[in-house]
């Protein structure tokens, strides 16, 4: 397991982590976020494992590339700096002093080393017991738009996040620890957009497919989550839809 330098305020990660149309939250058991990096030698196994999770219709598996390993000689071509901050936010919430790659976070409440299948399975069970995906979310294609409905429910307020995703992104890595490898990343997160609040009442919105399908995105997920993007809390509801 590799750790990032303390001067970055991070200690590095291992990681891992799909879509259907329409999808309701009652069908989704867990949101699995894999924090990964093209510069991490322990990550390719996790990236492959995430591809398996991405094929499970009961999971939403997302790949979040971080940028704090870029100084090692290869700039991660899929990384978003906000993913590094998000991972650190999860660590702070748990009271952890370190982050690492590859790391899996499940439903915002449980974590595991991203290339350890058994540990991830246990984290999914733990997350389901601690914070179930209970807020119903339905995404339906309607012409050039995606209709979003977040159903009523009990519990604290949360933000509604729309996440643009690329289902498969092969990358040839030319330098660093994974030099010479071509790795396929699955359900790569390309952007986050906060579209509103959920306060227990039904919320309906229409989302433009053209706006969602930027930076090579061909799917979109909606995540109902407490906290903020960089200081995230438990995930309350989720669904995913193809943009093709």
C-alpha positions in Angstrom: 0.0 0.0 0.0 1.4 3.4 -0.9 1.0 6.6 1.1 1.2 10.2 -0.2 3.6 12.7 1.3 2.3 14.6 4.4 3.3 17.9 2.7 0.3 17.3 0.5 -2.0 16.9 3.5 -2.7 13.4 2.1 -1.3 9.9 2.6 -1.9 8.0 -0.6 -4.5 5.5 -1.7 -5.3 2.2 -3.3 -8.7 2.0 -5.0 -11.6 0.6 -7.0 -15.4 0.6 -8.4 -22.3 1.4 -13.5 -25.4 2.1 -15.1 -28.9 1.1 -16.2 -32.1 2.8 -17.5 -34.2 3.6 -15.6 -32.8 2.8 -12.1 -34.6 3.2 -8.8 -32.8 3.5 -5.4 -34.7 0.5 -4.1 -32.7 -1.6 -6.5 -29.3 -0.1 -5.5 -27.7 -1.6 -2.5 -24.5 0.4 -2.5 -22.5 3.2 -4.1 -18.9 2.1 -4.4 -16.3 4.8 -5.0 -12.8 3.8 -6.0 -10.0 6.3 -5.4 -7.3 5.4 -7.8 -4.3 6.7 -9.8 -2.5 5.9 -13.0 0.7 6.5 -11.0 0.0 3.8 -8.4 1.5 0.4 -9.0 -1.0 -1.3 -6.6 -4.0 0.2 -8.5 -4.4 -1.8 -11.7 -5.8 -4.9 -9.8 -8.3 -2.6 -8.1 -9.2 -0.9 -11.5 -9.9 -4.4 -12.9 -12.0 -5.4 -9.9 -14.0 -2.2 -10.2 -14.9 -3.3 -13.7 -16.5 -6.4 -12.2 -18.4 -4.3 -9.7 -19.6 -2.1 -12.5 -21.4 -5.0 -14.1 -23.5 -5.6 -10.9 -26.9 -4.0 -11.4 -27.3 -3.7 -7.6 -24.2 -1.5 -7.3 -23.2 1.9 -8.6 -19.4 1.6 -9.0 -17.5 4.8 -9.7 -13.8 5.4 -10.4 -12.5 8.6 -8.9 -8.9 9.4 -10.1 -6.8 11.5 -7.8 -3.9 13.8 -8.7 -1.6 13.6 -5.7 0.7 11.0 -7.3 1.3 13.2 -10.4 4.7 14.3 -9.0 6.1 10.8 -9.4 6.6 11.3 -13.2 3.2 10.7 -14.8 0.3 13.1 -14.7 -3.0 11.2 -14.3 -5.0 12.0 -17.5 -8.4 11.3 -15.8 -7.7 12.9 -12.4 -9.8 15.7 -10.9 -8.3 17.6 -7.9 -11.7 17.6 -6.2 -11.4 13.8 -5.9 -8.3 14.2 -3.8 -10.1 16.7 -1.6 -13.2 14.4 -1.5 -11.1 11.4 -0.3 -9.4 13.5 2.3 -12.9 14.6 3.5 -14.0 11.0 3.9 -10.8 10.4 6.0 -11.4 13.4 8.2 -15.0 12.3 8.8 -13.6 8.9 10.0 -11.0 10.6 12.1 -8.2 9.0 9.9 -4.9 10.8 9.4 -4.1 9.2 6.1 -5.5 8.4 2.7 -4.1 5.9 0.3 -4.6 4.3 -3.1 -6.4 2.2 -4.1 -9.2 2.8 -1.6 -12.9 2.0 -1.7 -15.5 4.0 0.1 -19.0 2.5 0.3 -22.1 4.6 0.7 -19.9 7.3 2.2 -19.6 5.4 5.5 -17.4 2.3 5.1 -13.9 1.8 3.5 -11.6 -0.9 2.3 -8.4 -1.4 0.4 -9.4 -1.3 -3.2 -7.7 -4.4 -4.4 -9.0 -6.7 -1.6 -12.3 -8.3 -2.8 -13.1 -9.9 0.5 -12.6 -6.6 2.4 -14.8 -4.8 -0.1 -17.6 -7.3 0.2 -17.4 -6.8 4.0 -17.5 -3.0 3.6 -20.6 -3.3 1.4 -22.3 -5.4 4.1 -21.2 -2.9 6.8 -22.4 0.0 4.8 -25.8 -1.6 4.2 -26.3 -2.1 7.9 -25.1 1.4 8.8 -26.6 3.6 6.0 -29.0 1.9 3.6 -29.8 3.4 0.2 -33.3 4.3 1.2 -34.3 7.5 -0.7 -35.9 6.5 -4.0 -34.3 7.9 -7.1 -35.6 7.3 -10.6 -34.0 8.4 -13.8 -36.0 8.1 -17.1 -34.9 9.1 -20.6 -37.3 11.6 -22.2 -36.2 12.7 -25.6 -33.2 14.9 -25.3 -33.5 15.0 -21.5 -33.3 12.8 -18.5 -36.2 13.2 -16.1 -35.1 12.9 -12.4 -37.4 12.1 -9.5 -36.2 11.9 -5.9 -39.0 10.5 -3.8 -40.1 11.5 -0.3 -38.6 10.0 2.7 -37.4 10.6 6.3 -34.0 11.7 7.5 -31.7 14.7 7.4 -31.4 17.0 4.4 -29.0 16.2 1.6 -27.6 17.6 -1.7 -28.6 16.2 -5.1 -25.5 15.6 -7.2 -25.5 14.8 -10.9 -22.3 12.9 -11.9 -21.2 12.5 -15.5 -19.5 9.2 -16.1 -17.5 7.5 -18.9 -18.2 3.8 -18.8 -14.8 2.7 -20.3 -11.6 4.7 -20.7 -8.5 2.8 -21.9 -5.2 4.7 -21.1 -1.7 3.9 -22.2 0.7 5.0 -19.4 4.1 6.1 -20.7 6.0 6.9 -17.5 6.0 6.1 -13.8 5.4 2.9 -12.0 2.8 1.6 -14.5 5.0 2.5 -17.6 4.1 0.5 -20.7 0.7 -0.7 -19.4 -2.6 0.0 -21.1 -5.3 0.1 -18.4 -9.0 0.3 -18.9 -10.8 2.4 -16.3 -14.5 1.8 -15.6 -17.2 4.3 -14.8 -14.8 7.2 -14.7 -16.3 10.3 -13.0 -15.8 13.3 -15.3 -17.8 16.0 -13.4 -20.0 16.8 -10.4 -22.9 19.2 -10.5 -25.1 20.1 -7.5 -28.6 20.5 -8.8 -30.6 21.1 -5.6 -31.5 20.1 -2.1 -33.5 17.2 -0.8 -35.4 17.9 2.4 -37.7 14.9 2.6 -40.2 15.9 0.0 -40.4 14.8 -3.6 -38.1 16.6 -6.1 -38.4 16.5 -9.8 -36.1 18.0 -12.4 -35.2 17.7 -16.1 -31.6 17.3 -17.1 -30.2 18.0 -20.5 -28.4 15.0 -22.0 -26.2 17.3 -24.1 -24.9 19.0 -21.0 -24.4 15.7 -19.2 -22.5 14.1 -22.1 -19.4 16.3 -21.9 -15.8 15.3 -21.6 -16.6 11.9 -23.2 -19.3 11.0 -20.7 -21.8 8.4 -21.8 -23.7 7.7 -18.5 -24.9 9.8 -15.6 -25.4 9.0 -11.9 -27.5 10.9 -9.4 -26.3 10.7 -5.8 -28.3 12.0 -2.7 -25.7 12.7 -0.1 -25.2 14.7 3.1 -22.4 17.1 3.6 -20.6 18.8 0.7 -18.5 17.5 -2.3 -15.3 18.0 -0.4 -16.7 17.0 3.1 -19.1 14.2 2.2 -21.5 12.4 4.5 -23.6 9.3 4.1 -25.2 8.5 0.8 -29.0 8.3 1.1 -30.1 7.4 -2.5 -28.6 6.8 -6.0 -29.4 5.8 -9.5 -27.6 5.6 -12.8 -28.7 5.9 -16.5 -27.1 5.6 -19.9 -26.8 8.6 -22.1 -26.4 6.7 -25.3 
